[in-house]
Amino acid sequence: MRKLAFLILGFLISSIPVIAQTFEDNISVTEEVLSELNRERSLLSRNLDYRIREIDSKISNLDESIQNTNSSAEKVEKLLERVKYLEEKQEELDKNTISVYKYNYSSAVLNLASMQREIKPLTLFNSSRQFYSTLDQVSNPMNYEGYQEWFGEFKKFVEQEKEKDARLSAVSHILNLTGDLAEGTPFTGMFAGTLFDGIGSFINNMGWGDKKLKQQSTEMLKLTTTVAQFTHDKDLIETEWESINKSLDELKELQSKAMEENFIGLLDIDLKEFEQNFTNETDAKKRTQYILDISKIAENKIVEEKAKNPENWKQDYHDQMMTVQNLKIRFGTITFRILENLNKYESLIKKYEDDQYLKPKVAKLKSKLDLVRNSFESTFNPQDYIKASNEMYVVE
């Protein structure tokens, strides 16, 4: 769990500039392609509106003529003409339906493709230790002035008295079991409780001649207790990272599945070619042109499916559009959870920022947290992402 938190937080510190550039590039490509697709769709929509109004006007004129004529033959002729215009109107409405589906499915394909580049940075948890190492420094009393030297005296006492006191024997055992405290053994749980007992025995066994050491030991006990409580509070926050990491893995699997179903199953596009020309392509112009080409393939597939299966052509594409939209919303929700968890560290820092023992190290922690949180929020804006996900399709 501690490793998961380190990986996520460390990655965010070191890789935010790269992530920001990746996200900005994706937004630019996405907006440019969608803008082009929407321009074409809007033009078709305006032409449709004009054509529908024109047909409706002709139908109204025919209805008036049919009502005013007494000739049966003329009525039949005009009724047949009216049917012809009704069929033309339906054809135009069908064209609009196809146009809307072409745009919406192209939007789904584009957003699915972009998600490939957006998920990737969040799964590269392998970089700097700056923020998490500072958390570890706060959580390790060995990093505080005088503690290491004092702890050596305490260990001597434990080893000398362990045969006489069962509690000290337990302290000796757990110290040997956990290893060197300088390596960062967490001061939590049973370990902390056993250590507190041992330090208490150390203090109580001191005579009047050990006044200075006794006073120092009392301060070290307070420090140990404070560090243990800080570590406990920190661990409560860090339990969420495991769940976030699991959600990211699930999202990645679902996105990969959707890529196969759409790019391989529906569009007949090789994923290795896609990765080369879009996922791993650094030139935004080339990525834009490539995804525009894919959007045309998606549009053509809609037309082909409508021709082959006029009754039920919508279902597969509608299902995939809903799948992509749900994936985007889930991605936005995960980024929101990450930001929310980062904000919990702010409360942790505020709780201990005036503590007499932890104050200097907590101040350093705050500056690093501010860098992570502010950079992350400006790069991955969860609310904007979820809003865009809910508005990614047009309605017929």
N, C-alpha and C positions, 0 to 999 in steps of 0.2 A: 504493500500500500504506500509506504514512504517512497519507494522507488518510482511508483506511478506518478505521485505528486511531483517528485523531482524532475522526472522526464518531461511532464507537461509544462511545469513552470519554467524549468531551465530552457526548454525549447522556445517558449514565448519570449524570454528575455533576449536570446541571441538571434532569433530568426524573424522578429517582427518586421525589420526593414525589408527582408526578402518576401515575407508573406504579404506585406502591404503592396509591394510592387506587383506581385502575382495577382492579388485581388483587384487592384486598380486596372491591370491589363485585362483581366477577365470581364470586369464591368464595362470597360471601353469596347471590347469586342462584342460582348453581349448586346449592349445598347446600339452599337452601329448596325449589327445584323438585324436585330429586331426592328430598328427604325426603318431599314430598307424593306423588310417584309411588311411592316405596317403601312408604309407608303404605298406599296403595291396593292395591299388589301383595301386601303382607304379609297384609292382610285377606282377599284372595281366596285366598291360599295356605292360611291357617288354615281357611277354609271348605272348601277343596278337601280338606285332610287329614281334616277331620271327615266329609265326604261319602264319601271313599274308604273310610275305616274303616267307615262305616255300610254301604256296599255290600258290602265284603269280609265283614262279619259275616253279611249276608243270604245271600251265596253260600256261606259255610261251613255255615250252617243248612240250605240247600237240599241241599248235598252230603251232609250227614248224613242228611237225610230220604230222598234218593234211594238211599242205601246201605241204609237200614233198611226200605224198602217192598218188597213183593212184587208190587205192582200195576203192570202194564206201562203202563196208561193214566196212572196217577199219576206214574210215572217220566217219561213223555213230557211231561206237563204241567209238571213241575218242571224238566225239562231246558230246555224253552222259556222258562220263567221265569228260569232261570239265564243263558241267552243274552241275555235282555233286560237283566239286571243287568250282564253283561259289556259290553254295548253302552253302557250308562249310564256304566260306569266309564271306558271309552275316551273317551266324550264329555267326561267331567270331566278326564281327562288331556290331551285336546286343548285344553280351555279353559286348562289350566295352561301348555301350550306357547305358546299365543297370549298369555297373560298375561306370560310371561317375555320373549317377543319384543317385546311392546308396551313393556315397561319398558326392555329393552336398546336397542331402536331409539330410543326417546325419549331415553334417556341419550346415545346417539350423536349425535342431532340437537342436544341441548342443549350437549354438549361441543364439537361442531363450531361452533355459534353463538358460544359463549363464546370459542373460539380466535380468532374474527374480531377480538374486542376485545383479546385478549392478544398477538397477533402485531403488531397495529398500532403499539403503542408502540416495539417493538424495531426497527421499520423507519423511525422518524422520527429519523434521525441528523443533526440539524441545529442543535444548540444550543451550550452553553457550551464554551469552550476551556480551562477551568481546569486539568484534569489534563494534557491533552496539551501545552498551552503550557508547563507546567512541565517536562515531558520535553524539549521543544525548548530550553528555557533551559539545562538541564543539558548538552545535546548541542552547544551553541554556545559555543566558547571566548571569543567576543566579549563574552559576558555576564559574564566574570570580570574582577576588578579588574586594571587595568594592561594587559590584553591588547590592547585596541583601539589604545592609544597606541603600544605596542611594535610592533604589526603594521604601523603606518604606517612605522616605521623599516625594518622588514623589506622592505616593498614598495619603498621607495626603493632599497635595496640591490639587489633583484632587477632593477629597471628599469635601474640603472646598470651592472650586470654581465652582463646577459642576452646581450649580443653576444659576450662572452668565454667563456661557459660554457653548453653545450648543455642541461644540467640546469636552470639558471636560466631559460633561454629557454622550457623546457617549463613551469616554474612560472609564468612571466609569462603564457603562453598560457592555461593552465588557470584562472588567477585572472581573466583577462579574460573567459573563456568562461562561468564559473560566476556571475560578477557579484559584488555586494557581499556579503561574508561576514556582515555584520550582518543580512542577510535570512534567514540560517539555512541556508547551504549545508552539507549533511551532511559531516562529516569521516570519510569511509569510503572504502574501495576505492582505486582508482588516484589519486584526488584526495588522499587522506591520504598515500599513499606518496610522491607527487611533492612534497607540501608538506614532509614530513619531510626529504627530500633537500635542499630549498631552505633550510630552517632550519639544517640541518647545515652547509651551505656558508656560510651567513651567520655562524655561530659560528666556523668554522674560518678565515675570512678576517679575523677581528678581530685587531688588534694589542694590545700590552701596555697601550696607553693607553685601550683600550675595556673595561677589566676589569669595570666596573659593568654596562655593556650586555651583555657576554658572560655574566655571571652571570645577569642577567635573562633573556637569551635561552635559557639552559640550562633555567631554570625554565619558561619558556613552551613549550619543546619537550616537557618532561615533561607539562605541562598538556595540550598538544595531543594527545600520545600517549594520555593517560588518557581524554580526551574522545572520541577516535576509537574506543578500545576499548569505552567505554560505549555509544556510538552503534551499534557493531557488535552488541553483546549485546542492545541494545534492538530492533534491526531483526530479529534472530532471533525474538524474541517476536512482533513485529508482523506477521510473515508469516502467522501463524495467523488474523489478522482477515480477511484476504481470503477464506480458506476458510470462515470463519464467516459472512461476509456472503453468500457464494454459497449456503451451506446455507439461510440465512434466505430468500433469494429463491426457492429451489426449494420450500421449505416453503410459502411464501405462494402460489405457483402451484398446488401440490397442494391446498392448503386451498380456494382459489377454485374449482378443478375439482370438489372434493367438495361444495362449497356448491351449485354448479349442478346436479350429479347428484342431490343429495338434495332441495334446496328447490325447484328448478324441475322436475327430472325426475320425482321420486317424490311430492313433497308439493304441487306446483302453487302455490308461494308466490313472489310477486314479490320479487326481491332488493332493489329500491329501497325497497319497503315495509318489508322486514326491516331494512335499514340505518337507516331513519328511526325505526322503533319499537324497535330493540334496539341496534344498533351505535353509533348516535349519540345514543341516548336517555340523558339524565343522571339521570332519576328511576328509582331501583332498583325501586320498587314497580311502576311501569309496565312496566319490562323483565321483571320477574318474571311479571306477568300475561300479557304478550305471549308469553313463552316457554312458559308453561303452556298457552296456547291452541294453540301450535304442537305441543306434546307430544300434545294430544288429537287434532290432525289426524294426527300420526304413528301414534297408536294406531288410529284409524279406518282408515287405509290398510292396516295389518296385517290387520285384520278383513276388509276388502274383498278384499285379495289372496288371503287364505285361502279365501274363498268362490269367487273366480273361478278360482283355480289350486290346488286342494287337494293336488295331488301335489308341485308344485315351488315353492310360494309363498315358501319361506324364503330361497332362494339370493341374490336381489338384496339383501335386507335384511341377510343375514349378511355378504355381501361389503362392504357399506357400513359395517357396524359394525367390521369388521376394519380397513378403511381409516382410519376416524376414530381408532381406538385406536393404530394405527401413527403417525398424524400427531401425536397427543398425546405419544407416546413420543419421537418425533423432536424435538418442541418442547422437551421436558425435556432431551434430550441436548444440544441447542444451548445452552440456558441453562447446562448443566453445563460445556460447553466455554468459554463466556464467563467463567464464574467461575474455571475452571482457568487460563485465560489471564491473568486479573487476578492470580491467585496467583503467576504467574511473575514479575510485576513486583516482588513481595515479595522474591523471591530476588535480583533485579537490585539492588534497593535495599540489601539486606543486604551484597551484594558490595562496594558502593562507599560505604557509610555512614560508614566511618572513613577514607576517602581524604582526604589533606590538602588537595586541590584541590576536590573535589566535595562534601565533607561538608555545608556549609551548604545548598546547593541540594537535595541528596538528602533532607535532613531535611524540607524543605518538601514535597517530592514524596511522602514517606511519609504525611504527614497527609492529603493529598488522596486518595491511593490507599486509605487506610483508610476514608475516607468513602464512596468508590465501592463498594468490595468489601463492606463491612458492610451498606450499604443495599441493594445488589443481592441479597445472599444472603438478607436478611430478607424481601425482596419476592418474588424468584423462587427458591424453594427447589427445586433440581433433583431431589433425591432424593424429596421428598414428591410432586412432580409426576409423576415416573415411577412411583412406587408407586401413586398414585391412578389412573394410566392403566392399570396392570396389573390393577386391582381394580374397574374401572368397570362390569363386567357381572356379572349373576347367572347361575347355572347351573341348567338345568332339573332 
